[in-house]
Structures are given as C-alpha cells and as structure tokens.
C-alpha cells in the first residue's frame, strides 16, 4: 500500500519539509506553534514502526521539542500521538504557554482554529527549516 496523507491532515497543516520518510508539518492555527510529524508509512501505531523509522521519529521529536521550548519561550511542550479522530499515525509537538487559549487543558479540539496569516506561516516554516539546518 502506498502512502497518502489523510485528508484532514492535508487540510489542516502545511508541509514544512521531509526528513527521510518523515513529513514535518505546521498546523494552521495561530493560537499555538504546533507541529506534526507524519511518518510516510501505513502503520497506525507507534509500536508498529520499523526500528529505523522509530529512532528517526524520536530523534526528530526530541530535537523539535527542544527548539520549540527554546525559541518560543514555552512554558511546556506537549508531545503526543493520539489518533482517535485521525487514524493515520501522526505525532503532535506543540509549544504551550500559561496564557495560551487552552491552558492548562489540551489543545486538541479546543475552541476554533485561527488560521495563520501568510506572513506568520512563512515565518514559522522558515524557523523550523532553520532549526533543522535546511
């Protein structure tokens, strides 16, 4: 089976870059600096990933979490792979602040998304690409 991005992920995120078989995507919500990593695989659970992909995913999760914490002056980094609403395997990494729209609750399903302006989208994509050395 070939990889096809879930339509909801395609609609709600922008491709930032690829690192091997992992897509790094920016969530289109200005309330949070929120990234997703989507492995280009058919597996739906983290434990189903092959060892190489799993190691690459964890390395990227840790690196992006550290970058978000540092560059966004985040109070907390939320990292999760839930998959209840969208079965395709995807991993969330979001910078949280004690004064953000959802604090202290989870951001998933909280309120109405506020789309990024073109300038904010471009800036965030550039930031992430810079953190990755692209």
Beta strands, then each sheet from edge to edge (+ up, - down):
strand 1: 13-19
strand 2: 22-27
strand 3: 33-39
strand 4: 76-80
strand 5: 91-96
sheet 1: 1+ 2- 3+ 5- 4+
end
